[in-house]
Amino acid sequence: MLTPILKGLLLGFLLSISIGPVIFAIIKQSLTSGKKAGYTFVAGVSASDITLLLVCNIFTALFTLVLSHKATIALIGAGFLLLMGLYTLLFKKIKLEPVSEEGEKTMRKRDFVGIFMSGYLMNTLNPSVFLFWFAWTAAIGAAAEPTNNPLIYKMLVFGTCLTFVLLSDLAKVVLAGTLRPKLTEKNLIWINRVSGIIILVFSAGLFYGALQY
């Protein structure tokens, strides 16, 4: 079962370096409101990822039942990944947001609830995040079918992925002051390119696998 763990690590790495509003929001919360606020925001984002992952898995399971052809669902996932990879590599705009460091603030319980919900909603209402999870649940679901236990396979992949992403987000909170100066436009462009290439490689692999069914 080393393969699903490695896939989960690579998927988690890909999601953790993807350039979007969440990474800047985590750093901004940590610098302006303190580490506790940053951790709370990350908790909201993590809860959102779990929700979206469950919803997308239900959708792909329903599609599989309706279509009854694994190749079709694999091609759908590959198509999404192809579009996502091309968009990331060629068209995605990099926007830097100004952040000022204000230190730890005194927070009330309702403030933490608000921060948690802002992380949850920012991630949930981002269409690209939903498409990311939808495409990857289709891809991993197709890869899991030929194995002896598809459910365990998917649990290992996504469990590893979510754990990696959570730990990387927590690291962003701890290292917010160090990371922010390094998030230059040039560095972000290169990170974006690497992310796009990885997605395209996965898309090509999934297309090839779908043609073998």
C-alpha positions as CSV (number, residue, x, y, z in Angstrom):
1,M,0.0,0.0,0.0
2,L,3.0,2.3,-0.6
3,T,1.6,3.6,-3.9
4,P,-1.6,5.3,-2.5
5,I,0.5,6.9,0.3
6,L,3.0,8.3,-2.2
7,K,0.1,9.6,-4.4
8,G,-1.4,11.2,-1.3
9,L,1.9,12.9,-0.5
10,L,2.3,14.2,-4.1
11,L,-1.4,15.4,-4.2
12,G,-1.0,17.1,-0.8
13,F,2.2,18.8,-2.0
14,L,0.5,20.0,-5.1
15,L,-2.4,21.4,-3.1
16,S,-0.2,23.0,-0.5
17,I,1.9,24.9,-3.2
18,S,-1.1,26.0,-5.3
19,I,-1.3,29.7,-5.5
20,G,-4.6,31.1,-4.3
21,P,-6.2,33.5,-1.8
22,V,-6.0,31.0,1.0
23,I,-2.2,31.0,1.3
24,F,-2.2,34.8,1.6
25,A,-5.1,34.8,4.0
26,I,-3.3,32.3,6.3
27,I,-0.2,34.5,6.4
28,K,-2.2,37.7,6.8
29,Q,-4.2,36.3,9.7
30,S,-1.1,35.1,11.4
31,L,0.7,38.4,11.0
32,T,-2.1,40.7,11.8
33,S,-4.1,38.8,14.4
34,G,-1.5,36.3,15.9
35,K,-0.8,32.6,15.6
36,K,-4.0,31.5,17.4
37,A,-6.0,33.3,14.7
38,G,-3.9,31.7,12.0
39,Y,-4.5,28.2,13.5
40,T,-8.2,28.8,13.7
41,F,-8.3,30.0,10.1
42,V,-6.4,26.8,9.0
43,A,-8.9,24.7,10.9
44,G,-11.7,26.3,8.9
45,V,-9.9,25.6,5.6
46,S,-9.2,22.0,6.7
47,A,-12.9,21.4,7.6
48,S,-13.8,22.9,4.2
49,D,-11.5,20.5,2.4
50,I,-13.0,17.5,4.2
51,T,-16.5,18.7,3.3
52,L,-15.7,19.2,-0.4
53,L,-13.8,15.9,-0.6
54,L,-16.9,14.0,0.8
55,V,-19.3,15.8,-1.5
56,C,-17.1,15.2,-4.6
57,N,-16.7,11.5,-3.7
58,I,-20.4,11.2,-3.4
59,F,-20.8,12.8,-6.8
60,T,-18.2,10.6,-8.5
61,A,-19.8,7.5,-6.9
62,L,-23.2,8.5,-8.3
63,F,-21.7,9.2,-11.8
64,T,-20.0,5.8,-11.7
65,L,-23.3,4.1,-10.9
66,V,-25.2,6.0,-13.6
67,L,-22.5,5.6,-16.3
68,S,-21.4,2.1,-15.3
69,H,-18.2,2.7,-17.3
70,K,-15.0,3.4,-15.4
71,A,-13.3,4.7,-18.5
72,T,-15.8,7.5,-18.9
73,I,-15.4,8.7,-15.4
74,A,-11.6,8.5,-15.7
75,L,-11.7,10.5,-18.9
76,I,-13.9,13.2,-17.3
77,G,-11.4,13.5,-14.4
78,A,-8.5,13.6,-16.9
79,G,-10.3,16.3,-18.9
80,F,-10.7,18.5,-15.8
81,L,-7.1,18.0,-14.8
82,L,-6.0,18.9,-18.4
83,L,-7.9,22.1,-18.3
84,M,-6.7,22.9,-14.7
85,G,-3.1,22.2,-15.7
86,L,-3.3,24.4,-18.8
87,Y,-5.0,27.2,-16.9
88,T,-2.4,27.0,-14.1
89,L,0.5,26.9,-16.5
90,L,-0.6,29.5,-19.0
91,F,-3.3,31.8,-17.8
92,K,-3.4,32.0,-14.0
93,K,-2.6,35.5,-12.7
94,I,-0.4,36.0,-9.7
95,K,-1.5,38.8,-7.4
96,L,0.4,39.8,-4.3
97,E,-1.5,41.3,-1.4
98,P,0.1,43.8,1.0
99,V,0.4,42.5,4.6
100,S,1.5,44.4,7.6
101,E,2.6,42.8,10.9
102,E,0.6,43.9,13.9
103,G,1.3,41.1,16.4
104,E,-1.0,39.1,18.7
105,K,-4.4,40.6,19.4
106,T,-6.9,39.9,22.2
107,M,-9.5,37.7,20.7
108,R,-13.0,36.6,22.0
109,K,-14.7,33.3,21.3
110,R,-16.9,34.8,18.7
111,D,-13.9,36.3,17.0
112,F,-12.4,32.8,16.6
113,V,-15.7,31.5,15.3
114,G,-15.8,34.3,12.7
115,I,-12.2,33.5,11.7
116,F,-13.0,29.8,11.5
117,M,-16.0,30.5,9.3
118,S,-14.1,32.9,7.1
119,G,-11.5,30.2,6.4
120,Y,-14.3,27.6,5.8
121,L,-16.2,29.8,3.4
122,M,-13.2,31.3,1.6
123,N,-12.1,27.7,0.7
124,T,-15.6,26.3,0.0
125,L,-16.8,29.2,-2.2
126,N,-13.7,29.1,-4.4
127,P,-14.8,27.3,-7.6
128,S,-11.2,26.2,-8.4
129,V,-11.0,24.3,-5.1
130,F,-14.2,22.4,-5.8
131,L,-13.0,21.6,-9.4
132,F,-9.6,20.5,-7.9
133,W,-11.3,18.0,-5.5
134,F,-13.8,16.8,-8.2
135,A,-11.1,16.1,-10.7
136,W,-8.8,14.3,-8.2
137,T,-11.6,12.2,-6.7
138,A,-12.5,11.1,-10.2
139,A,-8.8,10.3,-11.0
140,I,-8.1,8.5,-7.7
141,G,-11.4,6.7,-7.8
142,A,-10.5,5.3,-11.3
143,A,-7.0,4.3,-10.1
144,A,-8.5,2.6,-7.1
145,E,-11.0,0.4,-9.0
146,P,-8.5,-2.3,-10.2
147,T,-7.1,-2.7,-6.6
148,N,-8.2,-5.4,-4.1
149,N,-9.8,-2.8,-1.8
150,P,-10.7,0.5,-3.6
151,L,-12.1,2.1,-0.4
152,I,-8.9,1.5,1.6
153,Y,-6.9,2.8,-1.4
154,K,-8.9,6.1,-1.5
155,M,-8.8,6.5,2.3
156,L,-5.0,6.2,2.2
157,V,-4.6,8.7,-0.7
158,F,-6.9,11.3,0.7
159,G,-6.0,10.8,4.3
160,T,-2.3,11.3,3.5
161,C,-3.2,14.2,1.3
162,L,-5.3,16.0,3.9
163,T,-2.8,15.4,6.7
164,F,0.1,16.8,4.5
165,V,-2.0,19.9,3.6
166,L,-3.0,20.5,7.2
167,L,0.6,20.2,8.4
168,S,1.9,22.5,5.7
169,D,-0.8,25.1,6.5
170,L,0.2,25.0,10.2
171,A,3.8,25.4,9.1
172,K,2.7,28.5,7.1
173,V,1.3,30.0,10.3
174,V,4.5,29.3,12.3
175,L,6.7,30.6,9.5
176,A,4.4,33.5,8.3
177,G,7.0,36.2,9.1
178,T,9.7,34.3,7.2
179,L,7.6,33.2,4.3
180,R,6.0,36.6,3.4
181,P,9.2,38.3,2.1
182,K,9.9,35.2,-0.1
183,L,6.5,35.3,-1.8
184,T,7.8,37.5,-4.6
185,E,6.1,37.5,-8.0
186,K,9.1,35.7,-9.6
187,N,9.0,32.9,-7.0
188,L,5.2,32.5,-7.3
189,I,5.4,32.3,-11.1
190,W,7.9,29.4,-10.8
191,I,5.8,27.6,-8.2
192,N,2.8,28.1,-10.4
193,R,4.6,26.5,-13.4
194,V,5.7,23.5,-11.4
195,S,2.2,23.0,-10.1
196,G,0.8,23.2,-13.7
197,I,3.3,20.7,-15.1
198,I,2.6,18.2,-12.3
199,I,-1.1,18.4,-13.0
200,L,-0.6,17.9,-16.7
201,V,1.6,14.8,-16.1
202,F,-1.2,13.3,-13.9
203,S,-3.7,14.2,-16.6
204,A,-1.7,12.4,-19.3
205,G,-1.3,9.3,-17.0
206,L,-5.0,9.2,-16.3
207,F,-5.9,9.5,-20.0
208,Y,-3.5,6.6,-20.8
209,G,-5.1,4.6,-17.9
210,A,-8.6,5.3,-19.2
211,L,-7.7,4.0,-22.6
212,Q,-6.7,0.6,-21.1
213,Y,-10.1,-0.1,-19.8
